Amino acid sequence: MGPLAGFRIIEIAGMGAAPFTAMMLADMGAEVLRVERPGGNPMTRMADVAADVFSRGRRCVAIDIRTPEGVAVVLDLVEHADALFEGNRPGVMERLGLGPQTCLARNPRLVYGRLTGWGQDGPLAHAAGHDINYIALSGVLSLVGRHGEPPVPPSNLLGDVAGGGMNLAFGLVCALLECQRSGRGQVVDAAMVDGAATLSTLQHGLLHAGYQRPRGENMVDSGAHFYNTYETADGEYIAIGSFEPRFYRELLDRLGLAEADFPEMDVTRWPELRERFAALFRTRTRAQWCAVFEGTDACFAPVLSLSEAPQHPHNVARGVFVDVAGVVQPRPSPRFSRTDGAIQRPPARPGQHTREALAEWGIARERIDELLGKGVLEQTSDAGVV
């Protein structure tokens, strides 16, 4: 059932990281009801519905919340919900008539989550932006990349997913726990710039202590020879992370090298030792290095592609990846000994569950039929959906 079984949560569908929040909550057993616009969002629609993996685990209803009748339906749903969250720019939900004050007036126990890039206030609150902008302003982007090279965008993992979607999921669960004690709802303001900044907490401590060096010169950002990626003879890559003394000795022993020639913490020699390691690792293939290092304390792993990772024996043994409707994807995490999470259903088409879900949430069937006729609601076919 999952640790969040029994919680009812409304997701006002949007782009970016909010769907990841919904995926996490649904994976942990919450009943998440996705509210889409009729016809769905053309910016996010995929021809293969099953590939829209962020939308897994929940039912989807189509409601035109630009109409008074649609707003009224959502407010009726709010009365039965533990939480609602949205990912629009500040002020959008208020203009629609679905802002926090209105929703909390209908349900004082409601947790109302808001996810934006810049936050609900501040000089940039109403400006457009994307992951790269939020992690740039937070200082995090300045940490990613090699010495002497420009910062490297780490896909959209740090701003959208970790600093945004995962941070909002954490905030919603915290507020739901607090509500169980106080009986009162509240607003959760999750900003990607805030969440990304939180990820750099350790680096701020190191900076204050005088240990944080420029990008690409630190122990864990490609500065050190013993914490780096290296190309192999077949054009693949391996990752070495042997920064503790005993792990470093294991690395050198298996390479047949003397520590006197490869001093671990002589920072002045790190560039030279990186080059020597690079030349050495190019002498064998990735598979050959795996035979030398995998399963040892040298802190080694092959750099696998997205298509290779599900096939690795360790990932296979733990079931890290699963197949849902023909799409290989990560299973829910973390794992629980009694109430483990699970992918409840494959992604749904916008409006696929309008009739059944709204009826289960207390909307009269006669009203549903009337609003379907007016175009306020939409019921789409589930043809082709597993």
Secondary structure, 3 states (H helix, E strand, C coil): CCCCCCCEEEEECCCCCHHHHHHHHHHCCCEEEEEECCCCCCCCCCCCHHHCHHHCCCEEEEECCCCHHHHHHHHHHHCCCCEEEECCCCCHHHHHCCCHHHHHHHCCCCEEEEEECCCCCCCCCCCCCCHHHHHHHHCCHHHCCCCCCCCCCCCCHHHHHHHHHHHHHHHHHHHHHHHHHHCCCEEEEEEHHHHHHHHCHHHHHHHHHCCCCCCCCCCCCCCCCCEEEEECCCCCEEEEECCCHHHHHHHHHHHCCCCCCCCCCCHHHHHHHHHHHHHHHCCCCHHHHHHHHCCCCCCEEECCCCCCHHHCHHHHHHCCEEEECCEEEECCCCCCCCCCCCCCCCCCCCCCCHHHHHHHCCCCHHHHHHHHHHCCEECCCCCCCC
